[in-house]
Amino acid sequence: MPQSAARASETRQWNRLMDLAEIGAIAGNGVNRQALTPGDRAARRLMVGWAADIGATVSIDEANNLWLRVEGSDASAAPVLTGSHLDSQPKGGRFDGAYGVVAGLEVIAALHDAGIVTRRPIEVVAWTNEEGSRFAPGCTGSMSWAGTHDVHHWDEVRDQEGVYYSTALAEQMKAESDLPRRPLGSKPYAYVEAHIEQGPILEAEALDIGVVTGIQGSRWFTVTVSGESAHAGTAPVSLRKDAMIEAMRAILALSEAMHDPEDVLRFTVGRLAVSPNASNSVADSVTFSIDLRHPDTETLRRRGDTIPDVVRAAMRACTVVVRESFHADPLAFAPAVIDQIEQAAHAAGFSHRRIASGAFHDAQFAARVCQAGMIFVPSRAGISHNPAEFTSAAQLAKGTEVLLRTVLALAG
């Protein structure tokens, strides 16, 4: 049967995304389905059931990455890999991550429906903890698989309730003890990830497909300012060791130091934790996050390296510790995969352009193991990490059609 007989189902894909969106649903059509939670497990079980319906084998590895595999005609051939993640931000949308996993499932479902067996096996993966909203940093599953860090590297990381990453991972592995295990790590032939753009460019230019050329670099820091608690009504201001005031001073200094007249650099303080967090007590401890991004390696390193000195200079009476938790240099995807995606979009008759990713993705680490690339579809108003995140069923289907054509070309 010719490969052209395989057709992705827009309706089936959309219905599956909506089924997933019911797990962890929040107001405004959003999702709160953070990594290694009961909601995360429920979403994964849905994927396991759908995979079983088409005869795909299911397994998990030591990092709790979930694998769905269909065999090829050549058992010795390296597989073509596609996928993304199922975890979300606390106030996330229905499509970030989940679309890439469901699109991968739709690819192997379409091939099953058409009776097509590729030469290479095809694997769909749902990576663990891509978002990093519960356990920072993100992409711990793909980094463990790629060998960037050992799977136990984040054992002592805690969420806001004090739960250790190692504890949550062990709980999830126990809950999925009925699923077959596979070794951590592998050597695929290629990796292709479909994702919503999370930016406004494709919509603004009325384009169907973004052919992703690479991902800008990221550095994450955690800053802990330590002072001394005191009574808000009796402690003289001049004698206080006020961690809140000094943390705010540091954040303002960083904001000025990270200013970029070209507006290319991205600097964000998105999380603030205060102790004792009482209205009539001086704060004795404040911890805040820093997310720094830039597409140029040297700029990212130079700007990031100044952060500890800027923070220390802002201190008056408090002490401070600055810890870098994540560093990924900018990445260029494989030209051969970029070209293949572009050819697939052209063959399908979809408008497209080459585009760089401002957000990091698991593909950033898969690309360290094999040739890799990404496919973007438009995001309405560029909104993401927000319940208002939206991409239409038709737009998603076009992305999946390009993914199907690309996977077929790579898998043979």
PLY file of the C-alpha trace (Angstrom):
ply
format ascii 1.0
element vertex 412
property float x
property float y
property float z
element edge 411
property int vertex1
property int vertex2
end_header
0.00 0.00 0.00
1.46 3.45 -0.86
2.52 5.71 1.96
0.13 8.37 0.66
-2.72 6.16 1.94
-1.96 7.21 5.52
-4.13 10.12 6.67
-4.22 11.69 10.11
-7.68 12.19 11.62
-8.38 15.78 12.68
-11.43 14.71 14.69
-9.75 11.83 16.53
-6.77 13.97 17.43
-8.94 16.85 18.70
-11.14 14.53 20.76
-8.10 13.00 22.40
-6.70 16.41 23.27
-10.01 17.39 24.82
-10.11 14.13 26.79
-6.65 14.91 28.15
-7.72 18.47 28.95
-10.36 17.14 31.34
-7.59 15.79 33.56
-6.55 18.68 35.79
-9.04 21.06 34.17
-9.20 24.56 35.68
-11.34 27.62 34.98
-11.09 29.24 31.56
-10.33 26.01 29.66
-6.96 25.72 31.35
-5.07 22.78 32.82
-3.13 22.21 36.03
-1.47 18.84 35.50
1.97 19.10 36.98
4.67 16.46 36.78
4.58 13.34 38.95
1.07 13.99 40.30
-2.09 11.86 40.15
-3.23 14.00 37.19
0.00 13.28 35.34
-0.50 9.56 35.96
-4.10 9.68 34.75
-3.05 11.38 31.51
-0.38 8.77 30.93
-2.92 5.97 31.46
-5.08 7.46 28.72
-2.09 7.33 26.37
-1.38 3.72 27.38
-4.95 2.72 26.56
-4.93 4.48 23.20
-1.60 2.87 22.30
-2.93 -0.58 23.18
-5.85 -0.04 20.78
-3.44 0.05 17.84
-1.08 -2.64 19.05
1.77 -0.38 20.14
3.98 -1.71 22.92
4.30 0.42 26.06
7.23 0.82 28.46
8.80 3.26 30.91
12.43 3.95 31.74
14.19 4.87 34.98
13.39 8.57 34.50
9.68 7.67 34.05
9.64 8.67 30.39
6.71 6.87 28.74
7.41 5.05 25.45
4.94 3.82 22.80
6.54 1.75 20.04
5.47 0.21 16.75
7.91 -2.12 15.06
9.34 -1.66 11.59
10.22 -4.26 9.00
13.92 -4.00 9.91
14.30 -5.06 13.54
17.92 -3.89 13.59
17.20 -0.34 12.38
17.38 2.63 14.76
13.90 4.07 15.42
12.45 7.42 14.46
11.30 9.17 17.62
8.59 11.79 18.12
6.70 13.15 21.13
6.68 15.89 23.75
5.28 16.08 27.32
1.99 15.77 29.22
2.75 17.89 32.30
1.58 21.50 32.45
2.12 24.78 34.23
-0.07 25.45 37.31
-2.24 27.71 35.16
-1.43 26.18 31.81
-3.23 25.55 28.55
-4.59 22.46 26.81
-2.06 22.23 23.99
1.46 22.97 25.27
3.24 19.62 25.22
0.12 17.47 25.04
-0.30 18.27 21.34
3.13 16.83 20.49
2.41 13.53 22.27
-1.08 13.18 20.78
0.24 14.12 17.32
2.84 11.37 17.61
0.12 8.92 18.61
-1.98 10.07 15.65
0.94 9.38 13.30
1.22 5.75 14.39
-2.59 5.40 14.47
-2.84 6.67 10.88
-0.17 4.21 9.76
-2.00 1.41 11.57
-5.28 2.35 9.89
-3.60 2.33 6.48
-1.79 -0.96 7.10
1.61 0.67 6.55
4.76 -0.77 8.15
7.83 1.45 7.89
11.35 0.06 7.65
12.45 1.71 10.89
10.49 1.35 14.13
8.61 4.46 15.29
8.51 5.48 18.94
6.32 8.10 20.62
7.62 9.45 23.93
6.02 11.47 26.71
8.97 13.03 28.53
8.85 13.50 32.31
8.77 16.95 33.94
9.37 19.15 30.90
7.78 22.23 32.46
9.77 22.36 35.69
6.87 24.16 37.39
6.74 21.70 40.29
10.37 20.56 40.24
12.91 22.95 38.72
14.53 22.77 36.29
12.39 21.34 33.52
13.30 18.64 30.99
14.62 16.28 33.69
13.28 13.28 31.80
14.88 14.13 28.48
18.13 15.24 30.16
18.33 11.91 32.02
17.67 10.01 28.78
20.23 12.04 26.83
22.89 11.63 29.51
23.11 15.36 30.20
22.74 14.51 33.90
22.34 11.33 35.90
18.73 10.51 36.74
19.52 11.05 40.45
20.97 14.53 39.86
17.71 16.17 41.03
16.91 13.82 43.94
17.14 16.61 46.55
15.08 19.16 44.62
11.83 19.95 46.47
8.51 21.35 45.36
6.71 24.15 47.22
5.20 21.62 49.66
8.62 20.22 50.49
8.24 16.95 48.55
11.51 15.66 47.14
11.80 14.92 43.42
13.16 11.47 44.27
10.11 10.73 46.41
7.63 11.84 43.77
9.48 9.91 41.06
9.52 6.74 43.16
5.80 7.12 43.87
5.03 7.42 40.18
7.24 4.46 39.27
5.45 2.36 41.90
2.04 3.40 40.53
3.18 2.25 37.08
4.92 -0.94 38.22
2.65 -2.94 35.91
4.24 -1.33 32.85
7.30 -2.99 31.30
10.67 -1.33 31.93
13.26 -0.39 29.34
16.85 0.82 29.79
17.40 4.54 30.16
18.89 6.04 27.00
18.91 4.92 23.38
20.25 5.96 19.98
17.38 6.88 17.61
17.86 7.66 13.97
16.06 10.99 14.36
13.74 12.94 16.66
10.94 15.26 15.50
8.71 17.18 17.94
5.46 18.92 17.05
4.47 21.86 19.26
2.37 25.00 19.35
4.49 28.06 18.61
3.89 29.82 21.97
4.50 33.05 20.10
2.68 35.36 17.67
4.73 35.10 14.47
2.88 32.39 12.53
-0.54 33.86 13.30
0.60 37.40 12.46
1.92 36.23 9.09
-1.08 33.91 8.46
1.19 30.87 8.07
0.35 27.22 8.67
3.70 25.78 9.73
6.88 26.92 11.44
9.99 24.96 10.45
12.08 25.35 13.59
15.77 26.03 13.03
16.93 26.02 16.65
16.30 27.00 20.26
17.69 29.97 22.15
19.83 29.30 25.21
18.54 29.38 28.79
20.02 29.82 32.23
18.01 29.43 35.45
19.13 30.70 38.85
17.71 30.50 42.38
18.55 33.39 44.72
18.07 33.05 48.49
18.32 36.21 50.61
18.68 35.56 54.35
17.94 38.16 57.00
16.32 38.22 60.43
12.66 38.22 61.38
11.40 40.99 63.64
8.18 42.65 64.81
6.80 45.04 62.21
5.63 47.48 64.87
8.62 47.61 67.18
11.83 46.93 65.21
13.47 50.18 63.99
13.84 50.14 60.22
17.49 51.18 60.45
18.33 48.08 62.51
16.45 45.50 60.45
17.85 42.71 58.33
14.86 42.77 55.99
15.15 40.02 53.39
12.17 41.32 51.42
13.56 44.83 50.95
16.97 43.52 49.94
15.50 40.94 47.56
13.46 43.67 45.89
16.57 45.83 45.65
18.39 42.95 43.97
15.55 42.32 41.52
15.43 45.98 40.50
19.21 46.03 40.06
19.05 42.90 37.93
16.27 44.36 35.82
18.46 47.35 35.02
21.58 45.25 34.47
19.75 42.89 32.07
18.20 45.66 29.99
18.72 45.04 26.28
18.08 48.00 23.94
17.49 45.51 21.09
14.88 43.64 23.19
16.37 40.23 22.34
17.42 39.15 25.83
14.67 37.66 28.02
14.96 38.22 31.81
12.19 37.00 34.12
11.64 36.72 37.86
8.59 34.47 38.06
8.63 32.92 41.53
8.98 34.51 44.99
8.86 32.59 48.28
8.79 34.57 51.54
9.31 33.46 55.15
7.58 33.79 57.55
5.14 35.35 55.06
3.21 37.23 57.74
1.90 40.77 57.32
3.25 42.00 60.67
6.68 40.33 60.56
9.89 41.38 58.85
10.86 38.70 56.31
13.81 36.57 57.39
14.15 34.75 54.06
13.19 35.41 50.46
13.91 33.05 47.57
13.31 34.11 43.97
13.86 32.56 40.56
15.67 33.99 37.55
15.02 32.83 33.97
17.53 34.25 31.47
17.43 33.52 27.73
19.28 34.64 24.60
19.99 33.11 21.17
23.71 33.97 21.27
25.97 31.72 23.36
28.50 34.38 24.30
25.84 36.91 25.30
24.02 34.32 27.40
27.21 33.39 29.22
28.43 36.95 29.71
25.12 38.31 30.99
24.45 35.28 33.17
27.89 35.39 34.74
27.22 38.93 36.05
24.12 37.89 38.02
25.85 36.83 41.28
27.84 40.07 41.49
24.78 42.24 40.80
22.82 40.46 43.52
25.62 40.64 46.09
26.11 44.36 45.42
22.45 44.97 46.29
22.81 43.53 49.80
23.12 45.86 52.80
22.47 43.84 55.94
21.48 40.42 54.59
23.45 37.51 53.19
22.70 35.88 49.86
23.31 32.62 47.99
22.98 32.44 44.20
22.70 28.96 42.67
22.51 28.15 38.96
20.09 25.26 38.46
19.97 24.98 34.67
22.17 25.95 31.72
21.48 25.06 28.10
23.41 26.82 25.35
21.63 27.86 22.15
21.05 24.96 19.77
20.82 24.62 15.98
18.77 21.69 14.67
20.08 19.26 12.05
19.92 20.77 8.53
18.74 17.46 7.07
15.74 17.32 9.41
14.95 21.00 8.87
14.98 20.40 5.12
12.79 17.31 5.45
10.17 19.19 7.47
10.22 22.02 4.96
9.75 19.58 2.08
6.86 17.92 3.92
5.10 21.26 4.45
5.60 22.15 0.79
4.32 18.75 -0.41
1.21 19.15 1.75
0.55 22.58 0.24
0.87 24.43 3.56
2.32 27.90 3.91
5.45 27.90 6.06
8.59 29.70 7.13
11.73 28.96 9.07
11.54 30.14 12.68
13.60 30.00 15.87
12.16 28.87 19.21
12.26 31.23 22.17
11.07 28.50 24.55
13.17 25.47 25.40
11.86 21.98 24.65
12.88 18.36 25.14
14.11 18.44 21.54
17.00 20.55 22.82
18.37 17.49 24.60
17.30 14.86 22.08
19.40 16.81 19.56
22.50 15.93 21.58
21.84 12.23 20.85
20.55 12.21 17.25
19.56 14.48 14.38
16.49 16.44 15.47
13.99 19.09 14.49
10.66 20.66 15.45
7.39 21.63 13.79
5.40 24.63 15.04
1.72 25.39 14.49
0.20 28.83 15.24
-0.85 29.97 18.72
-3.74 32.43 18.94
-2.30 35.82 19.96
0.91 34.01 20.89
-0.55 33.09 24.29
0.85 30.12 26.19
1.32 28.99 29.80
-2.15 30.43 30.23
-5.69 28.97 30.16
-6.41 31.17 27.12
-3.88 29.21 25.04
-5.59 28.07 21.82
-4.87 26.48 18.45
-7.71 25.28 16.24
-8.30 21.64 15.34
-7.56 22.43 11.69
-4.25 24.13 12.52
-3.21 21.22 14.71
-4.16 18.75 11.97
-1.89 20.54 9.49
1.02 20.23 11.88
0.30 16.53 12.32
0.12 16.03 8.55
3.60 17.54 8.26
4.79 15.36 11.15
3.34 12.25 9.46
5.05 13.03 6.16
8.34 13.79 7.92
8.28 10.61 10.03
7.44 8.52 6.95
10.34 10.03 5.03
12.76 9.40 7.91
11.46 5.94 8.78
11.48 4.73 5.20
0 1
1 2
2 3
3 4
4 5
5 6
6 7
7 8
8 9
9 10
10 11
11 12
12 13
13 14
14 15
15 16
16 17
17 18
18 19
19 20
20 21
21 22
22 23
23 24
24 25
25 26
26 27
27 28
28 29
29 30
30 31
31 32
32 33
33 34
34 35
35 36
36 37
37 38
38 39
39 40
40 41
41 42
42 43
43 44
44 45
45 46
46 47
47 48
48 49
49 50
50 51
51 52
52 53
53 54
54 55
55 56
56 57
57 58
58 59
59 60
60 61
61 62
62 63
63 64
64 65
65 66
66 67
67 68
68 69
69 70
70 71
71 72
72 73
73 74
74 75
75 76
76 77
77 78
78 79
79 80
80 81
81 82
82 83
83 84
84 85
85 86
86 87
87 88
88 89
89 90
90 91
91 92
92 93
93 94
94 95
95 96
96 97
97 98
98 99
99 100
100 101
101 102
102 103
103 104
104 105
105 106
106 107
107 108
108 109
109 110
110 111
111 112
112 113
113 114
114 115
115 116
116 117
117 118
118 119
119 120
120 121
121 122
122 123
123 124
124 125
125 126
126 127
127 128
128 129
129 130
130 131
131 132
132 133
133 134
134 135
135 136
136 137
137 138
138 139
139 140
140 141
141 142
142 143
143 144
144 145
145 146
146 147
147 148
148 149
149 150
150 151
151 152
152 153
153 154
154 155
155 156
156 157
157 158
158 159
159 160
160 161
161 162
162 163
163 164
164 165
165 166
166 167
167 168
168 169
169 170
170 171
171 172
172 173
173 174
174 175
175 176
176 177
177 178
178 179
179 180
180 181
181 182
182 183
183 184
184 185
185 186
186 187
187 188
188 189
189 190
190 191
191 192
192 193
193 194
194 195
195 196
196 197
197 198
198 199
199 200
200 201
201 202
202 203
203 204
204 205
205 206
206 207
207 208
208 209
209 210
210 211
211 212
212 213
213 214
214 215
215 216
216 217
217 218
218 219
219 220
220 221
221 222
222 223
223 224
224 225
225 226
226 227
227 228
228 229
229 230
230 231
231 232
232 233
233 234
234 235
235 236
236 237
237 238
238 239
239 240
240 241
241 242
242 243
243 244
244 245
245 246
246 247
247 248
248 249
249 250
250 251
251 252
252 253
253 254
254 255
255 256
256 257
257 258
258 259
259 260
260 261
261 262
262 263
263 264
264 265
265 266
266 267
267 268
268 269
269 270
270 271
271 272
272 273
273 274
274 275
275 276
276 277
277 278
278 279
279 280
280 281
281 282
282 283
283 284
284 285
285 286
286 287
287 288
288 289
289 290
290 291
291 292
292 293
293 294
294 295
295 296
296 297
297 298
298 299
299 300
300 301
301 302
302 303
303 304
304 305
305 306
306 307
307 308
308 309
309 310
310 311
311 312
312 313
313 314
314 315
315 316
316 317
317 318
318 319
319 320
320 321
321 322
322 323
323 324
324 325
325 326
326 327
327 328
328 329
329 330
330 331
331 332
332 333
333 334
334 335
335 336
336 337
337 338
338 339
339 340
340 341
341 342
342 343
343 344
344 345
345 346
346 347
347 348
348 349
349 350
350 351
351 352
352 353
353 354
354 355
355 356
356 357
357 358
358 359
359 360
360 361
361 362
362 363
363 364
364 365
365 366
366 367
367 368
368 369
369 370
370 371
371 372
372 373
373 374
374 375
375 376
376 377
377 378
378 379
379 380
380 381
381 382
382 383
383 384
384 385
385 386
386 387
387 388
388 389
389 390
390 391
391 392
392 393
393 394
394 395
395 396
396 397
397 398
398 399
399 400
400 401
401 402
402 403
403 404
404 405
405 406
406 407
407 408
408 409
409 410
410 411
